Amino acid sequence: MAEAYTKQVLCGNKEVLGAVLLGGAARGYADELSEIDLAIFLTKGGLKKLPKGEHRWRGHLFDNDLYLYRHEVRASWSQERKQAFSEGKILLDRRGLIRRLLRQKLRFTSAERRNIVLENLLFFEDRIYDSETLWPKRGHLPSAYYAVNMAIEHLLKSLFAYNSWFLPGDKWRLYYSHHLPWLPKNYHRHMIRIMTAKSIASDDLKRRVTVLKQLDILLRKRLQEENMLPKDLYRYCVEKIWTT
């Protein structure tokens, strides 16, 4: 249906420079409940001539994201956006502009990879401290549990970057992490243990934090083996990431 929409609605509009199918339809597992996500790149005049956002066409739900091509050439793309387009399917590409744009945007340099890994490792360890020490001392265990959840997010960001994978959107992040080429030993079992919260209680919190610390040790060991881990992680982040 996305191909039909492209041929009958987009191809005849010369202000449409290209279209990319995104989401589940591009990945090949959309069902009757899925919407059809299209990224449509336009000249300036085309922005007002196509439906934006959700709309129905021949009974199917489409979600059009409209982009000004000239702006996107200059724009900085987030990891999540890069990941979405890395799985996209080009449906229309006048003059090869879309392929050129994606080649430009879907780069993952070694410096970018290392900085994401190390910055999120630092945040991961900070949130472990918050959940194990800071919030229990302050007497607010719900915040300690929330810090565990934040620690998981930073761990996932480090793991995706380490594997040179763009970061998926938040609803897919944990699922995709189980398919990464390298994972800490017993990662699948560890994640089940961390995600299992039996009660808001000190003993249960300690159990979850213990597993987080085990994953931290395994990740640090891997980074040390590859000479990716600086002697002073905080100083590295200050000098190489936050002040550049």
ZAMARGU-4260 file (C-alpha; in steps of 0.2 Angstrom, whole numbers, plus 5000, padded with zeros to 4 digits):
<rodrens>
0) 5000/5000/5000 | 5015/5012/5003 | 5021/5009/4985 | 5003/5012/4978 | 5002/5029/4989
5) 5020/5034/4982 | 5015/5030/4964 | 4998/5038/4964 | 5000/5053/4977 | 5018/5057/4978
10) 5026/5053/4961 | 5015/5066/4952 | 5020/5080/4964 | 5036/5087/4957 | 5039/5096/4974
15) 5042/5079/4982 | 5060/5075/4981 | 5059/5058/4989 | 5050/5046/5001 | 5056/5033/5014
20) 5045/5020/5022 | 5049/5018/5040 | 5043/5008/5055 | 5036/4991/5056 | 5031/4991/5037
25) 5049/4994/5032 | 5055/4980/5044 | 5043/4968/5037 | 5032/4964/5051 | 5017/4977/5051
30) 5000/4970/5055 | 4982/4976/5052 | 4985/4988/5068 | 5000/4996/5061 | 5001/5013/5053
35) 5011/5016/5038 | 5025/5028/5042 | 5032/5039/5028 | 5046/5052/5028 | 5043/5063/5013
40) 5057/5076/5008 | 5051/5091/4999 | 5055/5108/4991 | 5049/5123/5001 | 5033/5124/4991
45) 5028/5106/4994 | 5026/5108/5013 | 5008/5115/5012 | 5002/5103/4998 | 5002/5086/5006
50) 4993/5079/5022 | 5004/5080/5037 | 5003/5067/5051 | 4990/5054/5053 | 4977/5052/5039
55) 4968/5039/5030 | 4970/5034/5011 | 4960/5020/5004 | 4956/5014/5021 | 4974/5013/5027
60) 4981/5024/5041 | 4996/5034/5035 | 5007/5044/5046 | 5017/5057/5035 | 5032/5066/5042
65) 5036/5080/5030 | 5054/5087/5029 | 5061/5101/5020 | 5076/5093/5011 | 5087/5108/5011
70) 5085/5109/5030 | 5089/5091/5033 | 5105/5092/5023 | 5111/5104/5037 | 5102/5097/5052
75) 5110/5086/5065 | 5101/5069/5067 | 5099/5061/5084 | 5104/5043/5086 | 5086/5037/5087
80) 5082/5046/5070 | 5097/5038/5062 | 5092/5021/5068 | 5074/5023/5061 | 5081/5028/5044
85) 5094/5015/5044 | 5080/5002/5043 | 5070/5012/5031 | 5065/5008/5013 | 5067/5021/4999
90) 5052/5022/4989 | 5055/5037/4979 | 5072/5046/4975 | 5073/5060/4962 | 5091/5062/4956
95) 5098/5051/4970 | 5096/5065/4983 | 5089/5054/4996 | 5103/5041/4995 | 5115/5054/4996
100) 5107/5062/5011 | 5106/5045/5020 | 5125/5041/5016 | 5129/5058/5024 | 5118/5056/5040
105) 5120/5037/5043 | 5138/5038/5049 | 5145/5032/5065 | 5163/5037/5068 | 5174/5029/5080
110) 5176/5045/5090 | 5157/5047/5091 | 5155/5028/5096 | 5168/5030/5110 | 5161/5046/5117
115) 5143/5039/5118 | 5150/5023/5127 | 5160/5032/5140 | 5148/5046/5144 | 5134/5034/5147
120) 5145/5022/5157 | 5149/5037/5168 | 5130/5040/5170 | 5126/5022/5172 | 5138/5021/5187
125) 5131/5037/5194 | 5114/5030/5194 | 5120/5014/5202 | 5127/5025/5216 | 5111/5035/5217
130) 5100/5019/5219 | 5112/5010/5231 | 5118/5024/5242 | 5110/5042/5239 | 5092/5038/5239
135) 5092/5025/5253 | 5101/5037/5264 | 5088/5050/5260 | 5075/5038/5265 | 5065/5037/5248
140) 5066/5020/5240 | 5054/5024/5226 | 5067/5036/5219 | 5080/5023/5222 | 5070/5011/5211
145) 5068/5025/5198 | 5087/5027/5198 | 5089/5009/5194 | 5078/5012/5178 | 5088/5026/5173
150) 5104/5016/5175 | 5097/5003/5163 | 5094/5016/5150 | 5112/5022/5151 | 5118/5004/5151
155) 5108/5001/5135 | 5115/5017/5127 | 5133/5011/5130 | 5129/4994/5123 | 5122/5000/5107
160) 5136/5012/5104 | 5149/4999/5108 | 5142/4988/5095 | 5141/5002/5083 | 5122/5001/5082
165) 5112/5017/5081 | 5100/5019/5097 | 5082/5013/5094 | 5067/5023/5100 | 5064/5020/5118
170) 5050/5007/5116 | 5061/4996/5105 | 5077/4998/5115 | 5077/4984/5127 | 5070/4972/5114
175) 5084/4976/5101 | 5097/4975/5114 | 5095/4956/5115 | 5101/4955/5097 | 5117/4965/5099
180) 5133/4956/5093 | 5142/4958/5109 | 5134/4957/5126 | 5140/4954/5144 | 5140/4936/5149
185) 5123/4931/5155 | 5115/4947/5149 | 5098/4940/5145 | 5097/4932/5163 | 5104/4947/5171
190) 5091/4959/5163 | 5077/4948/5168 | 5083/4949/5186 | 5085/4968/5185 | 5068/4971/5177
195) 5059/4960/5191 | 5054/4971/5205 | 5045/4961/5219 | 5042/4975/5231 | 5048/4992/5236
200) 5059/4986/5249 | 5078/4987/5254 | 5082/4969/5251 | 5074/4969/5234 | 5083/4985/5229
205) 5099/4977/5234 | 5096/4962/5224 | 5093/4973/5208 | 5108/4984/5211 | 5120/4969/5214
210) 5115/4963/5196 | 5118/4981/5189 | 5136/4981/5197 | 5140/4964/5189 | 5135/4971/5172
215) 5146/4986/5176 | 5161/4975/5180 | 5159/4965/5164 | 5157/4981/5153 | 5172/4989/5160
220) 5182/4973/5158 | 5178/4973/5140 | 5182/4991/5137 | 5199/4989/5146 | 5203/4974/5135
225) 5201/4985/5120 | 5210/5000/5127 | 5194/5010/5126 | 5193/5015/5145 | 5203/5030/5151
230) 5211/5030/5168 | 5200/5044/5174 | 5182/5042/5166 | 5175/5058/5174 | 5190/5068/5168
235) 5189/5061/5150 | 5171/5066/5149 | 5174/5084/5155 | 5189/5087/5144 | 5184/5077/5128
240) 5165/5077/5128 | 5158/5091/5138 | 5170/5105/5135 | 5173/5103/5116
</rodrens>
